[in-house]
Amino acid sequence: MLLVLFAALTVAVAVRHGAPLPGDPALHRWPLHHRPPVAVATARAVTATGSGVVPYALAVVAGLIAGRDGTGRRYAVAGALAVLVLGQLVRFGLMLAVARPRPAAYDWATTASGFSFPSGHTTTSALTAGLLAWAVLTRCSLSAARPAIAVLCLWAVAVGLSRVYLGVHWASDVLGGWLFASLWLALAALATAPRGRFALRRTAGHVRAPLEARPPSGPKGP
């Protein structure tokens, strides 16, 4: 479903040669009339966390949380960074292929460069939030992890919305970033499936075998 949704959105953007999709102009105009200095400064601070060294440092933190020992942590850190870096490379290729122009520069309340679809800050923050959520889930149950996951989701959403608020992206660029990040994280999870349901934990330093591969625990014969 994620693949279908992202492919449909990408095709819609491409066939219109980058022109705004329905709803984009209205969502772009509203912030132009609601930009008090404090809100702009806050949006700039939030958007800054979606690029540069911060996401990569957080990916390393995710690996360190997920890893159980020295070797496990190294593998977990390498895996988290690989998901983030490869996702960025694929996103960059898609961005060049679609070549969607950004909104007019006189509407910007921050600096920006490159093409517009999918949003880089949005994609990066969503990928990082997903990696951190995975790391938390390797340490505690879903019910215990929910508050942390909620905070991570709110952060990723805030970064995406800040890009629209600051006028450097169309809303559909941000939607594309969320869809792409979700799809990439799902593919990363599926890539571990052939190694069994404990694959992610083994990557983090676990050596526990799948239940179906364990020998029976009953009494041994003579």
BALOBA-1460 file (C-alpha; in Angstrom, 3 decimals):
// residues 222
<rec num="1" residu="m" x="0.000" y="0.000" z="0.000"/>
<rec num="2" residu="l" x="2.815" y="2.425" z="0.846"/>
<rec num="3" residu="l" x="4.444" y="1.697" z="-2.504"/>
<rec num="4" residu="v" x="1.173" y="2.323" z="-4.360"/>
<rec num="5" residu="l" x="0.531" y="5.586" z="-2.522"/>
<rec num="6" residu="f" x="4.051" y="6.913" z="-3.005"/>
<rec num="7" residu="a" x="4.143" y="5.849" z="-6.667"/>
<rec num="8" residu="a" x="0.762" y="7.508" z="-7.310"/>
<rec num="9" residu="l" x="1.893" y="10.754" z="-5.677"/>
<rec num="10" residu="t" x="5.185" y="10.741" z="-7.582"/>
<rec num="11" residu="v" x="3.416" y="10.182" z="-10.890"/>
<rec num="12" residu="a" x="0.924" y="12.957" z="-10.100"/>
<rec num="13" residu="v" x="3.787" y="15.380" z="-9.444"/>
<rec num="14" residu="a" x="5.732" y="14.257" z="-12.520"/>
<rec num="15" residu="v" x="2.860" y="14.472" z="-15.019"/>
<rec num="16" residu="r" x="2.119" y="18.022" z="-13.863"/>
<rec num="17" residu="h" x="5.795" y="18.903" z="-14.429"/>
<rec num="18" residu="g" x="6.167" y="19.952" z="-10.809"/>
<rec num="19" residu="a" x="3.159" y="22.267" z="-10.713"/>
<rec num="20" residu="p" x="1.369" y="22.418" z="-7.333"/>
<rec num="21" residu="l" x="-1.193" y="19.702" z="-6.704"/>
<rec num="22" residu="p" x="-4.731" y="20.570" z="-5.577"/>
<rec num="23" residu="g" x="-4.510" y="21.886" z="-2.026"/>
<rec num="24" residu="d" x="-0.852" y="22.894" z="-2.271"/>
<rec num="25" residu="p" x="-1.463" y="26.603" z="-3.056"/>
<rec num="26" residu="a" x="-3.912" y="27.093" z="-0.169"/>
<rec num="27" residu="l" x="-1.630" y="25.345" z="2.325"/>
<rec num="28" residu="h" x="1.257" y="27.441" z="1.047"/>
<rec num="29" residu="r" x="-0.586" y="30.770" z="1.303"/>
<rec num="30" residu="w" x="-1.872" y="30.372" z="4.869"/>
<rec num="31" residu="p" x="1.553" y="30.543" z="6.593"/>
<rec num="32" residu="l" x="2.472" y="33.640" z="4.595"/>
<rec num="33" residu="h" x="-0.091" y="35.595" z="6.646"/>
<rec num="34" residu="h" x="0.640" y="33.872" z="9.971"/>
<rec num="35" residu="r" x="4.362" y="34.314" z="10.584"/>
<rec num="36" residu="p" x="5.086" y="36.194" z="13.808"/>
<rec num="37" residu="p" x="8.826" y="36.377" z="14.554"/>
<rec num="38" residu="v" x="8.637" y="33.918" z="17.466"/>
<rec num="39" residu="a" x="6.857" y="31.316" z="15.326"/>
<rec num="40" residu="v" x="9.376" y="31.719" z="12.502"/>
<rec num="41" residu="a" x="12.300" y="31.343" z="14.917"/>
<rec num="42" residu="t" x="10.696" y="28.228" z="16.416"/>
<rec num="43" residu="a" x="10.063" y="26.731" z="12.975"/>
<rec num="44" residu="r" x="13.663" y="27.399" z="11.964"/>
<rec num="45" residu="a" x="14.924" y="25.684" z="15.114"/>
<rec num="46" residu="v" x="12.701" y="22.665" z="14.494"/>
<rec num="47" residu="t" x="13.580" y="22.403" z="10.819"/>
<rec num="48" residu="a" x="17.304" y="22.522" z="11.630"/>
<rec num="49" residu="t" x="17.023" y="19.214" z="13.492"/>
<rec num="50" residu="g" x="15.947" y="17.481" z="10.292"/>
<rec num="51" residu="s" x="19.261" y="17.946" z="8.487"/>
<rec num="52" residu="g" x="22.997" y="18.107" z="9.055"/>
<rec num="53" residu="v" x="24.727" y="16.174" z="11.801"/>
<rec num="54" residu="v" x="21.709" y="15.747" z="14.113"/>
<rec num="55" residu="p" x="19.939" y="12.864" z="12.281"/>
<rec num="56" residu="y" x="23.189" y="10.927" z="11.812"/>
<rec num="57" residu="a" x="24.098" y="11.380" z="15.482"/>
<rec num="58" residu="l" x="20.636" y="10.137" z="16.450"/>
<rec num="59" residu="a" x="21.038" y="7.123" z="14.133"/>
<rec num="60" residu="v" x="24.237" y="6.272" z="16.007"/>
<rec num="61" residu="v" x="22.348" y="6.630" z="19.290"/>
<rec num="62" residu="a" x="19.693" y="4.248" z="17.950"/>
<rec num="63" residu="g" x="22.371" y="1.663" z="17.208"/>
<rec num="64" residu="l" x="23.945" y="2.088" z="20.628"/>
<rec num="65" residu="i" x="20.576" y="1.631" z="22.317"/>
<rec num="66" residu="a" x="19.729" y="-1.454" z="20.289"/>
<rec num="67" residu="g" x="23.102" y="-3.157" z="20.668"/>
<rec num="68" residu="r" x="23.639" y="-5.434" z="23.631"/>
<rec num="69" residu="d" x="27.440" y="-5.667" z="23.647"/>
<rec num="70" residu="g" x="30.467" y="-4.241" z="21.841"/>
<rec num="71" residu="t" x="30.091" y="-6.307" z="18.661"/>
<rec num="72" residu="g" x="26.315" y="-6.016" z="18.663"/>
<rec num="73" residu="r" x="26.485" y="-2.261" z="19.040"/>
<rec num="74" residu="r" x="28.912" y="-1.923" z="16.140"/>
<rec num="75" residu="y" x="26.623" y="-3.940" z="13.876"/>
<rec num="76" residu="a" x="23.539" y="-2.067" z="15.069"/>
<rec num="77" residu="v" x="25.165" y="1.342" z="14.519"/>
<rec num="78" residu="a" x="26.369" y="0.299" z="11.063"/>
<rec num="79" residu="g" x="22.905" y="-1.002" z="10.187"/>
<rec num="80" residu="a" x="21.129" y="2.145" z="11.366"/>
<rec num="81" residu="l" x="23.525" y="4.383" z="9.452"/>
<rec num="82" residu="a" x="23.165" y="2.204" z="6.341"/>
<rec num="83" residu="v" x="19.366" y="2.556" z="6.413"/>
<rec num="84" residu="l" x="19.659" y="6.331" z="6.753"/>
<rec num="85" residu="v" x="22.435" y="6.861" z="4.176"/>
<rec num="86" residu="l" x="20.992" y="4.514" z="1.536"/>
<rec num="87" residu="g" x="17.569" y="6.051" z="2.022"/>
<rec num="88" residu="q" x="19.064" y="9.478" z="1.442"/>
<rec num="89" residu="l" x="20.783" y="8.325" z="-1.740"/>
<rec num="90" residu="v" x="17.579" y="6.847" z="-3.152"/>
<rec num="91" residu="r" x="15.626" y="9.959" z="-2.188"/>
<rec num="92" residu="f" x="18.234" y="12.164" z="-3.846"/>
<rec num="93" residu="g" x="17.973" y="10.129" z="-7.051"/>
<rec num="94" residu="l" x="14.186" y="10.470" z="-7.026"/>
<rec num="95" residu="m" x="14.489" y="14.200" z="-6.387"/>
<rec num="96" residu="l" x="16.735" y="14.619" z="-9.442"/>
<rec num="97" residu="a" x="14.465" y="12.442" z="-11.582"/>
<rec num="98" residu="v" x="11.292" y="14.371" z="-10.710"/>
<rec num="99" residu="a" x="13.075" y="17.773" z="-10.657"/>
<rec num="100" residu="r" x="10.177" y="19.605" z="-9.058"/>
<rec num="101" residu="p" x="10.767" y="23.348" z="-8.513"/>
<rec num="102" residu="r" x="10.297" y="24.771" z="-5.046"/>
<rec num="103" residu="p" x="7.735" y="27.486" z="-4.279"/>
<rec num="104" residu="a" x="8.794" y="31.005" z="-5.266"/>
<rec num="105" residu="a" x="11.869" y="32.118" z="-3.304"/>
<rec num="106" residu="y" x="10.279" y="35.400" z="-2.184"/>
<rec num="107" residu="d" x="7.933" y="33.340" z="0.017"/>
<rec num="108" residu="w" x="10.762" y="31.616" z="1.880"/>
<rec num="109" residu="a" x="11.429" y="32.344" z="5.545"/>
<rec num="110" residu="t" x="14.644" y="30.284" z="5.559"/>
<rec num="111" residu="t" x="17.304" y="29.121" z="3.144"/>
<rec num="112" residu="a" x="16.875" y="26.106" z="0.876"/>
<rec num="113" residu="s" x="18.525" y="24.516" z="-2.130"/>
<rec num="114" residu="g" x="17.899" y="21.802" z="-4.692"/>
<rec num="115" residu="f" x="14.646" y="20.430" z="-5.994"/>
<rec num="116" residu="s" x="11.523" y="20.027" z="-3.915"/>
<rec num="117" residu="f" x="10.093" y="16.477" z="-4.104"/>
<rec num="118" residu="p" x="10.276" y="14.567" z="-1.849"/>
<rec num="119" residu="s" x="11.231" y="16.849" z="1.032"/>
<rec num="120" residu="g" x="14.710" y="16.001" z="2.305"/>
<rec num="121" residu="h" x="14.260" y="17.301" z="5.866"/>
<rec num="122" residu="t" x="10.952" y="15.455" z="6.142"/>
<rec num="123" residu="t" x="12.399" y="12.193" z="4.858"/>
<rec num="124" residu="t" x="15.494" y="12.406" z="7.044"/>
<rec num="125" residu="s" x="13.631" y="13.142" z="10.271"/>
<rec num="126" residu="a" x="11.049" y="10.407" z="9.596"/>
<rec num="127" residu="l" x="13.767" y="7.829" z="8.882"/>
<rec num="128" residu="t" x="15.613" y="8.849" z="12.046"/>
<rec num="129" residu="a" x="12.443" y="8.680" z="14.135"/>
<rec num="130" residu="g" x="11.774" y="5.201" z="12.763"/>
<rec num="131" residu="l" x="15.279" y="4.019" z="13.647"/>
<rec num="132" residu="l" x="14.975" y="5.381" z="17.185"/>
<rec num="133" residu="a" x="11.559" y="3.753" z="17.582"/>
<rec num="134" residu="w" x="13.065" y="0.414" z="16.497"/>
<rec num="135" residu="a" x="15.859" y="0.855" z="19.023"/>
<rec num="136" residu="v" x="13.437" y="1.581" z="21.863"/>
<rec num="137" residu="l" x="11.345" y="-1.459" z="20.939"/>
<rec num="138" residu="t" x="14.394" y="-3.714" z="21.241"/>
<rec num="139" residu="r" x="14.692" y="-2.624" z="24.878"/>
<rec num="140" residu="c" x="11.113" y="-2.599" z="26.120"/>
<rec num="141" residu="s" x="7.576" y="-3.682" z="25.307"/>
<rec num="142" residu="l" x="5.301" y="-1.810" z="22.953"/>
<rec num="143" residu="s" x="3.161" y="-0.475" z="25.792"/>
<rec num="144" residu="a" x="6.213" y="0.893" z="27.595"/>
<rec num="145" residu="a" x="7.654" y="2.308" z="24.368"/>
<rec num="146" residu="r" x="4.509" y="4.183" z="23.300"/>
<rec num="147" residu="p" x="5.344" y="7.521" z="24.992"/>
<rec num="148" residu="a" x="8.805" y="7.613" z="23.378"/>
<rec num="149" residu="i" x="7.399" y="6.588" z="19.994"/>
<rec num="150" residu="a" x="4.717" y="9.296" z="20.258"/>
<rec num="151" residu="v" x="7.388" y="11.938" z="20.925"/>
<rec num="152" residu="l" x="9.443" y="10.709" z="17.958"/>
<rec num="153" residu="c" x="6.403" y="10.832" z="15.678"/>
<rec num="154" residu="l" x="5.555" y="14.343" z="16.840"/>
<rec num="155" residu="w" x="9.127" y="15.452" z="16.117"/>
<rec num="156" residu="a" x="9.079" y="14.004" z="12.594"/>
<rec num="157" residu="v" x="5.686" y="15.587" z="11.898"/>
<rec num="158" residu="a" x="6.872" y="18.941" z="13.267"/>
<rec num="159" residu="v" x="9.925" y="18.949" z="10.994"/>
<rec num="160" residu="g" x="7.759" y="18.218" z="7.960"/>
<rec num="161" residu="l" x="5.197" y="20.882" z="8.816"/>
<rec num="162" residu="s" x="7.962" y="23.425" z="9.442"/>
<rec num="163" residu="r" x="9.040" y="23.063" z="5.815"/>
<rec num="164" residu="v" x="5.598" y="24.135" z="4.622"/>
<rec num="165" residu="y" x="5.331" y="26.864" z="7.253"/>
<rec num="166" residu="l" x="8.669" y="28.347" z="6.179"/>
<rec num="167" residu="g" x="7.512" y="28.337" z="2.549"/>
<rec num="168" residu="v" x="10.291" y="26.174" z="1.080"/>
<rec num="169" residu="h" x="8.158" y="23.125" z="0.238"/>
<rec num="170" residu="w" x="4.706" y="22.305" z="-1.040"/>
<rec num="171" residu="a" x="2.570" y="20.188" z="1.286"/>
<rec num="172" residu="s" x="2.714" y="17.342" z="-1.242"/>
<rec num="173" residu="d" x="6.529" y="17.381" z="-0.968"/>
<rec num="174" residu="v" x="6.194" y="16.739" z="2.756"/>
<rec num="175" residu="l" x="3.595" y="14.026" z="2.206"/>
<rec num="176" residu="g" x="5.975" y="12.436" z="-0.282"/>
<rec num="177" residu="g" x="8.762" y="12.511" z="2.306"/>
<rec num="178" residu="w" x="6.597" y="10.783" z="4.921"/>
<rec num="179" residu="l" x="5.452" y="8.132" z="2.449"/>
<rec num="180" residu="f" x="8.961" y="7.485" z="1.163"/>
<rec num="181" residu="a" x="10.427" y="7.210" z="4.671"/>
<rec num="182" residu="s" x="7.665" y="4.812" z="5.757"/>
<rec num="183" residu="l" x="8.197" y="2.715" z="2.643"/>
<rec num="184" residu="w" x="11.975" y="2.646" z="3.106"/>
<rec num="185" residu="l" x="11.686" y="1.598" z="6.754"/>
<rec num="186" residu="a" x="9.239" y="-1.136" z="5.781"/>
<rec num="187" residu="l" x="11.643" y="-2.403" z="3.114"/>
<rec num="188" residu="a" x="14.484" y="-2.361" z="5.642"/>
<rec num="189" residu="a" x="12.398" y="-4.500" z="7.988"/>
<rec num="190" residu="l" x="11.433" y="-6.891" z="5.185"/>
<rec num="191" residu="a" x="15.077" y="-7.236" z="4.186"/>
<rec num="192" residu="t" x="15.700" y="-9.027" z="7.496"/>
<rec num="193" residu="a" x="12.724" y="-11.371" z="7.145"/>
<rec num="194" residu="p" x="14.549" y="-14.269" z="5.374"/>
<rec num="195" residu="r" x="16.851" y="-14.582" z="8.400"/>
<rec num="196" residu="g" x="13.946" y="-15.233" z="10.727"/>
<rec num="197" residu="r" x="11.798" y="-13.257" z="13.069"/>
<rec num="198" residu="f" x="14.700" y="-12.623" z="15.455"/>
<rec num="199" residu="a" x="16.819" y="-11.025" z="12.725"/>
<rec num="200" residu="l" x="16.601" y="-7.483" z="14.063"/>
<rec num="201" residu="r" x="17.539" y="-8.614" z="17.533"/>
<rec num="202" residu="r" x="20.471" y="-10.664" z="16.274"/>
<rec num="203" residu="t" x="21.674" y="-7.540" z="14.479"/>
<rec num="204" residu="a" x="21.575" y="-5.755" z="17.808"/>
<rec num="205" residu="g" x="23.753" y="-8.402" z="19.443"/>
<rec num="206" residu="h" x="21.283" y="-11.166" z="20.259"/>
<rec num="207" residu="v" x="22.160" y="-14.739" z="19.368"/>
<rec num="208" residu="r" x="18.851" y="-16.262" z="20.344"/>
<rec num="209" residu="a" x="17.582" y="-18.685" z="17.712"/>
<rec num="210" residu="p" x="14.021" y="-18.783" z="16.381"/>
<rec num="211" residu="l" x="11.660" y="-20.950" z="18.379"/>
<rec num="212" residu="e" x="11.082" y="-23.291" z="15.488"/>
<rec num="213" residu="a" x="14.817" y="-23.915" z="15.172"/>
<rec num="214" residu="r" x="15.353" y="-24.901" z="18.801"/>
<rec num="215" residu="p" x="15.706" y="-28.539" z="19.830"/>
<rec num="216" residu="p" x="12.841" y="-30.016" z="21.843"/>
<rec num="217" residu="s" x="13.137" y="-29.452" z="25.561"/>
<rec num="218" residu="g" x="11.482" y="-32.732" z="26.629"/>
<rec num="219" residu="p" x="13.295" y="-35.664" z="28.248"/>
<rec num="220" residu="k" x="15.994" y="-37.276" z="26.188"/>
<rec num="221" residu="g" x="15.773" y="-40.894" z="25.202"/>
<rec num="222" residu="p" x="18.246" y="-43.598" z="26.372"/>
